[in-house]
Amino acid sequence: MSLLEFYNVSFKNCDELIINNLSINIKSGDFISIVGPSGSGKSTFLKLCNHLYSPSKGKILFKGINLADLDPTDLRKSICYCFQTPYLFGRSVLDNVTFPFKVRNMSADTNKINNLFDLFNMNKDFLYKDISNLSGGEKQRIALIRSLIFKPEILLLDEVTSALDVDNTKIVEDVISKLNKEGMTILWITHNPVQSRKYANKIATIEKGSLKSLEVLK
């Protein structure tokens, strides 16, 4: 089933063409590695996916509905973006992992939070840490946990393992692979050629804002 569709999408920023006439059909359950040179438009492509940016031309459909016709806040509950540089707010880790419950006017589910901490091999003591005392890799894992409290239909990952060591990279890779096998659609920007082929079923190569190729692996 087609989940997210780009039709001849272009995006300009201050008259600079960043995305150029890009079309792609993303199906439910896809794991697509997004590769290409730095500055080729990969991050912009992800930001278009959940309406952080709006197309200058063309249209993007989510489940057949134009993103322009959807409430952005509701859309981002279904299509979640994890930035290369994680953005945390408030003072503590607890502030961040309980935020998804607050925006839904729900009480925090301790079991759900603890299960995700176990999945990412993180000690529960982290919940009470000040975010200013976290390493870059710890911040990234907390941002991922926050994104996964309510499992989105599509998870957008922008080089999320770039600040992690080898062991923690493997933990994140295993979690993302598990979620994909359970049906979550994954779009993952990576510069690691081994990583891009090990987990994905497709590789999309973006160059100069255009989709150069879409390779089907399995």
KAJO-V878122 format. One record per pair of residues at least 24 apart in sequence whose ideal C-beta (glycine too) atoms are under 8 Angstrom apart, sorted by the first residue. I is the first residue (numbers start at 0). J is the second residue. D is the distance in Angstrom with one decimal. If there is no record, write none. Layout:
<<I/J/D> <I/J/D>>
This chain:
<<0/26/6.3> <0/27/4.7> <1/25/7.3> <1/26/5.9> <1/27/7.8> <1/60/7.9> <1/63/7.7> <2/26/6.1> <2/27/4.6> <2/29/7.7> <2/61/7.1> <2/62/6.5> <2/152/6.9> <2/153/6.7> <2/184/5.8> <3/48/6.3> <3/59/7.1> <3/60/7.2> <3/61/5.6> <3/78/7.5> <3/153/6.5> <3/184/7.7> <4/59/6.9> <4/60/4.4> <5/47/7.6> <5/57/6.9> <5/59/5.5> <6/57/5.3> <6/58/5.1> <6/59/7.5> <6/60/7.4> <7/56/6.8> <7/57/4.1> <7/58/7.9> <8/47/6.6> <8/54/4.7> <8/56/6.9> <8/57/3.7> <8/58/7.2> <8/59/6.1> <9/54/6.6> <9/55/5.2> <9/56/4.2> <9/57/5.9> <9/208/7.8> <10/40/7.9> <10/43/6.0> <10/47/6.3> <10/52/6.0> <10/54/5.7> <10/55/5.2> <10/208/7.8> <11/55/4.6> <12/43/7.9> <16/208/6.1> <17/43/4.8> <17/208/5.4> <18/43/5.7> <18/44/6.3> <18/47/6.8> <18/54/7.7> <18/208/4.6> <18/209/7.9> <19/207/6.7> <19/208/4.0> <19/209/4.8> <20/56/7.8> <20/57/7.4> <20/209/6.6> <21/57/7.7> <21/205/7.6> <21/208/6.9> <21/209/6.0> <21/210/5.1> <22/57/7.8> <22/210/6.9> <23/203/6.6> <23/210/5.8> <23/213/6.7> <25/153/7.7> <25/184/6.6> <25/186/7.2> <26/184/7.7> <27/152/7.7> <27/182/7.3> <27/184/5.9> <28/179/7.3> <28/182/5.7> <28/183/7.9> <28/184/6.0> <29/184/5.3> <29/185/7.3> <29/186/7.8> <29/200/6.2> <29/201/6.1> <30/176/7.9> <30/179/4.7> <30/184/7.6> <30/185/4.5> <30/187/7.3> <30/198/5.8> <30/199/4.7> <30/200/5.2> <30/201/7.3> <31/185/7.0> <31/186/5.2> <31/187/7.2> <31/199/6.0> <31/200/7.5> <31/201/4.7> <31/202/7.2> <31/203/5.4> <32/187/5.5> <32/188/7.9> <32/189/5.8> <32/194/7.5> <32/195/3.8> <32/196/7.3> <32/198/7.5> <32/199/4.0> <32/201/7.4> <32/202/4.8> <32/203/7.2> <33/186/6.0> <33/187/6.5> <33/188/4.5> <33/189/7.5> <33/203/5.3> <33/205/6.4> <34/188/7.7> <34/189/6.8> <34/190/7.3> <34/192/7.8> <34/195/5.6> <34/202/6.0> <34/203/7.2> <34/204/5.4> <34/205/7.5> <35/204/5.4> <35/205/4.1> <35/206/5.3> <35/211/7.4> <36/206/6.5> <39/205/5.0> <39/206/5.2> <39/207/6.2> <39/208/6.8> <40/205/5.5> <40/207/7.4> <40/208/4.1> <41/157/7.8> <41/188/4.9> <41/205/5.3> <42/83/7.4> <42/157/5.5> <42/188/6.7> <43/208/7.7> <44/205/6.2> <45/80/6.2> <45/155/4.6> <45/157/5.8> <45/186/6.4> <45/188/6.6> <46/80/7.1> <48/78/6.0> <48/80/7.6> <48/153/7.1> <48/155/5.7> <48/186/6.7> <49/74/6.1> <49/75/5.3> <49/78/4.0> <49/79/7.2> <49/80/5.4> <49/153/7.7> <49/155/6.4> <50/74/5.6> <50/75/7.5> <51/80/6.7> <76/149/6.7> <76/151/6.8> <77/151/5.7> <77/152/4.8> <77/153/6.8> <78/151/6.2> <78/152/6.8> <78/153/4.4> <78/155/6.7> <79/146/4.6> <79/147/8.0> <79/151/3.9> <79/153/7.2> <79/154/5.6> <79/155/6.6> <80/155/4.4> <80/157/7.2> <81/139/7.9> <81/142/5.8> <81/143/5.9> <81/146/5.4> <81/154/7.1> <81/155/6.6> <81/156/5.2> <81/157/6.5> <81/159/5.1> <82/142/7.4> <82/157/5.5> <83/157/4.5> <83/158/4.4> <83/159/7.0> <83/161/6.2> <83/188/7.8> <85/135/7.8> <85/138/4.5> <85/139/4.8> <85/141/7.2> <85/142/3.7> <86/142/7.0> <87/130/4.6> <87/133/7.7> <87/138/5.7> <87/141/6.3> <87/142/6.5> <89/130/7.2> <90/129/5.9> <90/130/6.6> <91/126/7.4> <91/127/6.2> <91/128/6.5> <91/129/6.0> <91/130/6.5> <92/125/5.2> <92/126/5.3> <92/127/7.1> <92/128/5.2> <92/130/6.4> <92/133/7.4> <92/141/5.5> <93/126/4.8> <93/127/6.3> <94/130/7.8> <95/130/7.2> <95/141/5.8> <95/142/7.6> <95/145/5.1> <96/126/7.1> <96/141/7.0> <96/144/5.8> <96/145/5.5> <96/148/6.6> <98/145/6.5> <99/145/6.4> <99/148/4.2> <99/149/5.6> <100/148/7.2> <103/149/7.4> <111/148/6.3> <112/144/7.6> <112/148/7.1> <115/144/4.7> <115/147/5.9> <115/148/6.9> <116/144/6.8> <118/174/5.5> <119/143/7.0> <119/144/6.1> <119/170/6.0> <119/171/7.3> <119/174/6.3> <120/167/7.9> <120/170/5.3> <134/162/7.9> <135/162/3.9> <136/162/4.9> <136/163/4.5> <136/164/6.6> <136/167/5.7> <138/162/7.9> <139/163/6.4> <139/171/8.0> <140/167/7.0> <140/171/7.1> <143/171/6.8> <143/174/7.6> <147/178/7.4> <150/178/7.2> <150/183/6.3> <151/183/7.2> <152/183/7.1> <152/184/6.3> <153/183/7.5> <153/184/4.5> <153/185/7.7> <153/186/6.8> <154/178/7.0> <154/183/5.9> <154/184/7.2> <154/185/5.3> <154/186/7.4> <155/186/5.2> <156/185/6.8> <156/186/6.9> <156/187/4.3> <156/188/6.6> <157/188/5.0> <158/188/5.4> <158/189/6.4> <158/190/6.9> <159/187/7.7> <160/189/7.5> <160/191/7.6> <160/194/7.4> <161/190/8.0> <172/197/7.6> <172/198/6.5>>
